[in-house]
Amino acid sequence: MQVINKDDQAAMAQELAKFEQKIADEQKIEPGDWMPEAYRKNVIRQMSQHAHSEIIGMQPEGNWITRAPSLRRKAILLSKVQDEAGHGLYLYSSTETLGISRSQMIEALQSGEAKYAQIFNYPTLTWADVGAIGWLVDGAAIVNQISLQRTSYGPYARAMVRICKEESFHQRQGYEAMYALAHGTPVQKQMAQDALDRVWWPSLMMFGPHDSESAHSSQSMAWKIKRVSNDDLRQKFIDQTVPQIEVLGLEMPDPEIKWNEERGHYDSGEINWQEFKEVINGSGPCNFQRIKHHKAAHQEGEWVREAVRAYKQKQIEKQNETAA
């Protein structure tokens, strides 16, 4: 057991006081700043989970690139999936500033130690699912990510600025696709309704459990890593999405949705939290498939990483020869 002397304890207490004052003053914590180890681990957990979600999230939509109903829809979907890859790279790079490597994060994902958004463990059964993902899933992501532009860790906050702009485009294209289906033939409208009914509840689960049952929310809020509670974010999403459903002319996916004049918000039914726990812990419809695909793609790309390592080694050897 390591023994910390009084001088070291005093120095750590001083650093902690400076850290907490920065948080209180709305100053960003930067990679070179002193930070509690628990803060570093908390940010790594949240950022890497976000990065994994972006990368795994490419799969359900990428499945429809070759089956898009028109060249225009295909080009839009290609661009969207490409954006998600970029978001993952921004976030992995930002997380690396905290002293963890990309390979460590990927290993944690593939071993099941690290989590990602449970929504991506559901299948995309029809083209309407692509529209529903853009509209609902990216719409839910924006609600959460707008607040993350003010998160206390600087690299994370700056990454979110660009990501939010691109996610806004994704949400619009998804809603436009759903609008076309909802105002198309009766079969197309039913396809849109079916997608809404299936994607609605997993979208609400994206915000995480109730705040009273969340293992990380309290500390994340105190350190301003997270700026808004799970339940408040979920309510905001419901409030902004219900009027959009009405414009589409579709039926509400939750029969308990009703405007509450006293609260000034929509009331809604209870989420199936047992389903949430099962999916987030690896027992969803596509958990195994998603990780299997990720492992295969990662293995297929090993030759690229090997070439990069070999090139770096040659550059080091050349520098050493020149120095000699």
N, C-alpha and C positions, 0 to 999 in steps of 0.2 A: 504494500500500500504506500503510495507516494505521500510524503509529508511536505506540506507547504509552509514555509516560515512566515513570520509576521510581516516582514518587509514585502514579500511577494503577495501576501493577502491584501495588504494595504494598496499595493500597486494595482491589483486586479479590481479592488473595490473602486478605485479611482477611475479606471478604464470603464467599468460598468456604469458608473455615474455619468461619464461623458457620453457613452453609448445611449443611455436612456434619455439624456437631455436632447440628443440629436433626434431621436424618435419623437419626443414631445414637441420639438421645434419644427417638425415636418421636413427635416433635412434627410437626404438620401444616404443610406449606408453603401459605401463603395467597396470594391474588392480588397483594397489595401487597408481598409479601416479595421480597427480592433472590433471584434464582435463575440458575444458568448457562443460557445460551441453549440448550445441548444438552438440558438438562432440560425446558425449556419446549417445545421441538420434540418431544421424546419423549412428553410428556404429551398434547400436541395430537394427535399421530399416533394414540395409543391411544384417547383419548376420542372423537375424531371418527370413528374406525373403528367404535367401539362405537355411536355415535349413528347412523351410516349403516346399521349392521346392524339396528338396531331399526326404522328407517323402511322399508328394503327388505324386511325380514322380514314386514311387513304384507301384502305382495302374495300370496305362496303360500297363506296362510290366508284372506285376504280373498276370494280366488277361490271359496271354498266357503260364504260367508255366505248367498247366495241358494239354495244347494242343501243346506243342513243338513237332516238327516232328521227333525227335530222342532222345535217352537217353542222348547223348552228349550235344545236344542243351539245353535240360532241365537242366542238371547239370550246364552249363554255365550261363543260365538265373537265376537259383536259387542263384548262387554265386553273380551275378550282383545285383539282387534286395536286397540281404542281405547286400552288400556293401553300397547301397544307404541308408539303415536304419542306418548303422554305421556312414555315413557322417552326417546325420541329428543329431545323438546323439553328435558327436564331436562339431558340430556347436551350438546346443542348450547349451551344457556345456560351450563352450567358451563365448556365449552371457550372460550366467548367471553370469559371472565374472563382469559384468557391473551393477549388482544390480537389475536385473529383473528375475522373477522366471519362471520356465518352464510352470507352469499353466497359468501365465499371457500371455505368448507367444501363447500358444495353444488357449486360449480364444480369443485373437486378431485374430488368423487365422480363427476360426470357426464363429466368428461374422462378418467376412468380412473386419474388420479394417486393418488387415495385408494382404499383397499381396504375391503371389508366381509366379513362372515363368508361363507365359500364355500358353506355349507349352503343358503343361500337361492337358489342358482342351480340347484337341482334342482326338477323339476315335482312338483306334488301331484296324483297320478293318481286317487286314490279318497278317500272320506271318512276311511278309516283313516289316511291320511297326516296329517290334521289332529290325530288323537289321538297319532300317533307324534311329531309335531313338539312338541306340548305336553309329552309324557312325556320324550322323549329330547333334543330340541334345547333346550328350556327347562330340562330337568334338567341337561344339560351346562353351560348358562349359569349356573345357580345354583352349581354346584361351583366355577366360576371366580369368580363375582361375590361370593360370601360372603367370599373372601379380599380382594377389592377394597374391602370396607368398611374395611379397614385400610391402604389405599393412602396414600402420603405426601402426595398433593395433596388438600387439604381439601375443596374443592367436589366433587371426584370421589367421595371417600369418603362424603360426606353424601348425595349423589344415590343412591349404591348401597344405602343403608339402605332407602329406600322401594321401589326397584326390586326388591330381593331379596324383599321381602314379597309383591309382586305376582307375581313370577316363581314363587314357591312355589305360589300359587293356580293358575297356568297349568300347572305340572307335575302337580298333582293332578287337574285336569280332564282333561288328556291321558291320564293313566293310567286314570282312571275310564272314559273313552270306549273305550280299548283293552280294558279288562277286560270291558266290555259286549259288544264284538265277539268277543273270545276265548272267551267263555262263551255265545255265541249259536248261530246255525245253523252247520253246517259251512262254508257259503259265507262267512259273516261271519268265522269263525275264520281261514279261508284269506286273507281280505282283510287281517286283522290281521297274519298271518305275513308276507305279501308286503310290507306297509308296514315292518315291523320289519327285514326283510332289506335293504330299499333304504335306509332312513334310518340304520341302525346305523353303517356305515362313515363316511359324511359327518359324523355326530355326533362320532365320535372325532377326525376331522380338525379339528374346531372348536378344539381346544386348541393347534393349531399344530404346526410340525415338531418333531422331537427337539431338545432343548435345545442339543445340540452343533452343530446346523445352523440355529439361529435367529439372525437378524441383530441382534435387539434384546433378547433375554432377559437376557443377562449384565448389561448396563448398567441395564436396568429393574429387575432384582433388586437391584443395588447401591444404587440410589436408592430402593428400596422402593416404586416405582411398581407393580411386580408383586411379589406376596408368595410365590407358590408356583410351582415350575417347571412347564413344559408337561407333561412326562412324569409327574410326581407327580399333577397334576390329572387327567390322563387315566386313570391307574391307580385313583384314587379313584372316578371315575365308573364304571369297569368293575366295581369291587368292589361298589358299591351297586346297580348296575343288574341284574347277573346274577341275584341272588335274586328280583328283581321279575319277570324273565322266567319264572322257575320258577313263581311264583305264577300268572302268566297261563296257564301250561300250553302255552307256545309253544316251538318248537325254537330252539336257540341260533343266532343269525345268523352266528356264527363257529365252525366245527367244531373249532378249536384251543383254545377256551375250556376251561380246566381248573384246578381249585384246586391251588395249589402250597403244600403244607404247610410246606415249609422257608422260603419267602418270606413266607407269611401273606397272599398275594394271589392273584388269578386270573391265570394266564398267558393270552395271547391271540395271534392271528395278526398278521402284519405288515400295516400299512396300505399301500394303493397310493399312494405319495407322488407318482408321476407324474401320477395323476389329480388329486391335490390341487393341484399346481403349475399344471396346465392350467386348472382351474376358477378358482383365485385370480387367475390372470393374464388371465382374460377369455374362456376357451374352454369354459366349462361349457354344459350343455344350455339354460340360461335366462339367461345373462349379458346378451345383447343385449336380450332381452325386458324384463328387470328395469329396465335403465337407460333404455330407450326409454319405458317406462311412467312412470318417475320424471320424465323430461324433459317428457313431455306434461302430467302433473299439475302440475308446477312452472309451466309456461307458462300453463296454464288459471287458475292462482292469481295471475298477475301483476297483475290488476286490483285485487286486495285489497291487495297491497303498494304499488301506485301510490296507492290511496286513503289508505293510512296515511301515505305520504310527503307527500301533498298536505295532509293534516290537520296534520301536524307543522309544515309550512311556514307554514300559516295561523296556527298558535299562536305561532310565532316572530315573524311580522309583527305580530300583535296586541300581543305583549310589547314590541316595539320602538316601536310607536305609543304605548303607555302610558308607556314610559320617556321618550319625546320630549316 
